[in-house]
Amino acid sequence: MLIPWLLKYDGYPPGVVVALLLHGILMYIFLPKQFDPATQVRIEPASFAVASATQQSPQRMRRLQQETQRQAAQAEREKQRARDEQRKRDEAAAAERQRVAEQQRQREADQERQRVAEQQRQQAAEQERKRQADLERERQREVERQRQLREQAAADTARQAQEQANNARALSVEQQMVAQYGNIIKELVSGAWSRPPSARNGMLAIVQLRLTPTGEIISSTIVQSSGDQPFDRSVLQAVDRVGSFSELQDMPTPIFERYFRNFNLEFRPEDLLR
């Protein structure tokens, strides 16, 4: 069993170790136990044994070289695989960083869009609020303007009604006075009129009298003929017979100037005294 064990691995390293042990034992047996240190010779058994074993095992050397080359190739492959894996990890990390950066940019872009959209929404809401406020102010102004117009219209209506009432009262008094003096003139002229034979009911003659404030007649003119000359002359003759209307002296001057400075008198045969 010793021989196969010594031959294991082509006699190296177990053979070298055994050879060194045997040499040591022999030297211990045969060499004297006491010796002068000055005469001691140093032996390098390891170098000699290794060299001898190497020189005696060329196949082992080749196998060692092949193994060394194989291990070197394996180590190179491992390094290359490690480099490839590192490169893949670096690429994956770079891709991940790029993906994260892209997601960050996308989030920032989305946030910016949301910020802009929110800003635009707020601006639109503010503009709408201002527009509604302007509309409300305009509505309030219009309501106030309409209220003022209604109040002004009511005041104008009340004033006009008051004026109309005053005018009606004044006109009523004035018209009564005009009618009163008109009837005096008509009665005086009718009393001085002589009905001509040609007069017929339905005839109408209008004579214009120009008067003075004292009631004197300045002139009389037919402004609308009845179509019958004797009837028209009888009207003018009646005015001449009267001569003046002294009753007008008591008339207020404004009423005289407005109604009696030039007074038109209508003559109808059915209305005149006979």
C-alpha positions as CSV (number, residue, x, y, z in Angstrom):
1,M,0.0,0.0,0.0
2,L,2.9,2.3,0.5
3,I,4.1,2.0,-3.0
4,P,0.8,3.0,-4.7
5,W,0.5,5.9,-2.2
6,L,4.1,7.0,-3.1
7,L,3.3,6.8,-6.8
8,K,0.1,8.8,-6.4
9,Y,0.4,12.1,-8.3
10,D,3.4,10.7,-10.1
11,G,5.5,10.8,-6.9
12,Y,5.0,14.5,-6.3
13,P,4.6,15.9,-3.7
14,P,4.2,12.7,-1.5
15,G,7.4,11.2,-2.9
16,V,9.4,14.3,-2.2
17,V,8.2,14.5,1.3
18,V,9.0,10.8,2.0
19,A,12.5,11.2,0.4
20,L,13.2,14.2,2.7
21,L,12.1,12.3,5.7
22,L,14.3,9.3,4.8
23,H,17.3,11.5,4.2
24,G,16.8,13.1,7.6
25,I,16.5,9.8,9.4
26,L,19.7,8.5,7.8
27,M,21.6,11.7,8.6
28,Y,20.5,11.5,12.2
29,I,21.7,7.8,12.5
30,F,25.1,8.1,10.8
31,L,26.3,11.5,11.7
32,P,28.0,12.1,15.0
33,K,25.9,13.6,17.7
34,Q,28.4,16.2,18.7
35,F,30.1,18.3,16.1
36,D,31.8,21.6,15.7
37,P,29.4,24.2,14.5
38,A,32.1,25.7,12.5
39,T,32.4,22.5,10.5
40,Q,28.6,22.4,10.0
41,V,27.5,22.5,6.3
42,R,24.1,23.8,5.5
43,I,22.1,21.6,3.1
44,E,19.2,22.9,1.1
45,P,17.1,19.7,0.8
46,A,14.0,21.4,-0.5
47,S,15.6,22.9,-3.5
48,F,17.5,19.8,-4.3
49,A,14.5,17.5,-3.8
50,V,12.2,19.7,-5.8
51,A,14.6,20.1,-8.6
52,S,15.3,16.4,-8.6
53,A,11.6,15.6,-8.6
54,T,10.9,18.0,-11.3
55,Q,13.7,16.7,-13.5
56,Q,12.6,13.2,-12.9
57,S,8.8,14.0,-13.8
58,P,8.6,15.9,-17.2
59,Q,5.0,14.6,-17.7
60,R,4.0,16.1,-14.4
61,M,5.6,19.3,-15.5
62,R,3.6,19.3,-18.7
63,R,0.5,18.5,-16.8
64,L,1.3,21.3,-14.3
65,Q,1.8,23.7,-17.2
66,Q,-1.4,22.6,-18.9
67,E,-3.2,22.8,-15.6
68,T,-1.6,26.2,-15.0
69,Q,-2.7,27.3,-18.5
70,R,-6.1,25.8,-18.0
71,Q,-6.5,27.6,-14.7
72,A,-5.2,30.8,-16.3
73,A,-7.7,30.4,-19.1
74,Q,-10.4,29.6,-16.6
75,A,-9.4,32.6,-14.5
76,E,-9.4,34.7,-17.7
77,R,-12.8,33.4,-18.6
78,E,-14.0,34.0,-15.1
79,K,-12.6,37.5,-15.3
80,Q,-14.2,38.0,-18.7
81,R,-17.5,36.6,-17.3
82,A,-17.1,38.9,-14.3
83,R,-16.4,41.8,-16.7
84,D,-19.4,40.9,-18.8
85,E,-21.6,40.6,-15.8
86,Q,-20.3,43.9,-14.4
87,R,-20.8,45.5,-17.8
88,K,-24.4,44.1,-17.9
89,R,-24.9,45.3,-14.3
90,D,-23.5,48.7,-15.3
91,E,-25.7,48.8,-18.4
92,A,-28.7,47.7,-16.4
93,A,-27.9,50.3,-13.7
94,A,-27.4,53.0,-16.5
95,A,-30.7,51.9,-18.1
96,E,-32.4,52.0,-14.6
97,R,-31.0,55.4,-14.0
98,Q,-32.1,56.6,-17.4
99,R,-35.6,55.1,-16.7
100,V,-35.8,56.7,-13.3
101,A,-34.5,60.0,-14.8
102,E,-37.1,59.7,-17.6
103,Q,-39.8,59.0,-15.1
104,Q,-38.6,62.0,-13.0
105,R,-38.7,64.2,-16.1
106,Q,-42.2,62.8,-17.0
107,R,-43.4,63.5,-13.4
108,E,-41.9,67.0,-13.5
109,A,-43.5,67.6,-17.0
110,D,-46.8,66.4,-15.6
111,Q,-46.5,68.6,-12.6
112,E,-45.6,71.5,-14.8
113,R,-48.6,70.8,-17.0
114,Q,-50.8,70.5,-13.9
115,R,-49.3,73.7,-12.5
116,V,-49.9,75.6,-15.8
117,A,-53.4,74.1,-16.1
118,E,-54.2,75.1,-12.5
119,Q,-52.8,78.5,-13.1
120,Q,-54.9,78.9,-16.2
121,R,-57.9,77.6,-14.3
122,Q,-57.4,80.1,-11.6
123,Q,-56.8,82.9,-14.1
124,A,-60.0,81.9,-15.9
125,A,-61.9,81.7,-12.6
126,E,-60.6,85.2,-11.6
127,Q,-61.5,86.6,-15.0
128,E,-65.0,85.0,-14.7
129,R,-65.3,86.4,-11.2
130,K,-64.3,89.9,-12.4
131,R,-66.7,89.5,-15.3
132,Q,-69.5,88.5,-13.0
133,A,-68.6,91.3,-10.6
134,D,-68.7,93.8,-13.5
135,L,-72.0,92.4,-14.7
136,E,-73.4,92.7,-11.1
137,R,-72.1,96.3,-10.8
138,E,-73.6,97.1,-14.2
139,R,-76.9,95.4,-13.2
140,Q,-76.9,97.4,-10.0
141,R,-76.2,100.6,-11.9
142,E,-79.0,99.8,-14.3
143,V,-81.4,99.0,-11.4
144,E,-80.4,102.3,-9.8
145,R,-80.8,104.1,-13.1
146,Q,-84.2,102.5,-13.7
147,R,-85.2,103.5,-10.1
148,Q,-84.1,107.1,-10.7
149,L,-85.9,107.1,-14.1
150,R,-89.1,105.8,-12.4
151,E,-88.8,108.4,-9.6
152,Q,-88.1,111.1,-12.2
153,A,-91.0,109.9,-14.3
154,A,-93.2,109.8,-11.2
155,A,-92.0,113.3,-10.3
156,D,-92.6,114.5,-13.8
157,T,-96.0,112.9,-13.9
158,A,-96.9,114.4,-10.6
159,R,-95.5,117.8,-11.8
160,Q,-97.3,117.5,-15.1
161,A,-100.5,116.5,-13.3
162,Q,-100.1,119.4,-11.0
163,E,-99.4,121.7,-13.9
164,Q,-102.4,120.3,-15.8
165,A,-104.5,120.7,-12.8
166,N,-103.3,124.3,-12.3
167,N,-103.7,124.9,-16.1
168,A,-107.1,123.3,-16.0
169,R,-108.1,125.5,-13.2
170,A,-106.6,128.5,-14.9
171,L,-108.0,127.5,-18.2
172,S,-111.3,126.9,-16.7
173,V,-111.4,130.3,-15.2
174,E,-109.9,131.8,-18.4
175,Q,-112.3,129.8,-20.7
176,Q,-115.2,130.9,-18.6
177,M,-114.1,134.5,-18.9
178,V,-113.6,134.1,-22.7
179,A,-117.0,132.5,-23.0
180,Q,-118.5,135.2,-20.9
181,Y,-117.1,138.1,-22.9
182,G,-117.7,136.3,-26.2
183,N,-121.3,135.9,-25.3
184,I,-121.5,139.6,-24.5
185,I,-120.1,140.5,-27.9
186,K,-122.4,138.0,-29.7
187,E,-125.5,139.3,-27.8
188,L,-124.7,142.9,-28.6
189,V,-124.1,142.2,-32.3
190,S,-127.2,139.9,-32.5
191,G,-129.3,142.6,-30.9
192,A,-128.1,145.1,-33.5
193,W,-128.6,142.7,-36.5
194,S,-131.5,142.9,-38.9
195,R,-132.3,139.6,-40.6
196,P,-132.3,140.1,-44.4
197,P,-135.0,138.3,-46.5
198,S,-132.3,136.1,-48.1
199,A,-131.1,134.7,-44.8
200,R,-131.7,130.9,-44.4
201,N,-130.9,128.4,-41.7
202,G,-127.6,126.7,-42.3
203,M,-125.8,129.8,-43.6
204,L,-122.6,130.8,-41.8
205,A,-120.6,134.0,-42.0
206,I,-117.5,134.7,-39.9
207,V,-116.4,138.2,-39.3
208,Q,-113.1,139.2,-37.7
209,L,-113.2,142.1,-35.3
210,R,-110.1,144.1,-34.4
211,L,-110.6,145.6,-31.0
212,T,-108.8,147.9,-28.5
213,P,-108.5,147.1,-24.8
214,T,-111.2,149.6,-24.2
215,G,-113.6,147.6,-26.4
216,E,-113.7,150.0,-29.4
217,I,-113.9,148.3,-32.8
218,I,-111.0,149.3,-35.1
219,S,-112.2,147.2,-38.1
220,S,-114.5,144.4,-39.1
221,T,-113.8,142.0,-42.0
222,I,-115.7,139.0,-43.4
223,V,-113.1,136.1,-43.3
224,Q,-115.6,133.5,-44.4
225,S,-118.6,134.4,-46.5
226,S,-122.0,132.8,-46.2
227,G,-122.3,132.9,-49.9
228,D,-125.1,135.4,-49.7
229,Q,-123.9,139.1,-50.0
230,P,-127.0,140.6,-48.3
231,F,-126.4,138.3,-45.3
232,D,-122.7,139.2,-45.2
233,R,-123.5,143.0,-45.4
234,S,-126.2,142.7,-42.6
235,V,-123.5,141.2,-40.4
236,L,-121.1,144.1,-41.0
237,Q,-123.9,146.6,-40.5
238,A,-124.8,145.0,-37.1
239,V,-121.1,145.4,-36.0
240,D,-121.1,149.0,-37.1
241,R,-124.3,149.7,-35.1
242,V,-122.7,148.4,-31.9
243,G,-119.6,150.6,-32.4
244,S,-117.8,149.4,-29.2
245,F,-117.9,146.9,-26.4
246,S,-117.3,148.9,-23.2
247,E,-117.7,145.7,-21.2
248,L,-114.2,144.6,-22.3
249,Q,-112.6,147.3,-20.2
250,D,-112.8,145.0,-17.1
251,M,-111.1,142.1,-19.0
252,P,-107.5,141.2,-17.9
253,T,-105.0,142.4,-20.4
254,P,-103.4,138.9,-21.1
255,I,-106.8,137.4,-21.9
256,F,-107.7,140.3,-24.1
257,E,-104.4,140.1,-26.0
258,R,-104.7,136.3,-26.4
259,Y,-108.4,136.1,-27.4
260,F,-109.9,139.5,-28.2
261,R,-107.3,141.6,-30.0
262,N,-108.5,139.8,-33.1
263,F,-111.8,138.2,-32.3
264,N,-113.7,136.0,-34.8
265,L,-117.5,136.1,-34.5
266,E,-119.7,133.4,-36.2
267,F,-123.1,134.4,-37.6
268,R,-125.8,131.8,-38.1
269,P,-129.4,132.9,-38.9
270,E,-130.9,130.3,-36.5
271,D,-128.7,131.5,-33.6
272,L,-129.4,135.2,-34.1
273,L,-132.2,137.1,-32.6
274,R,-135.1,138.2,-34.9
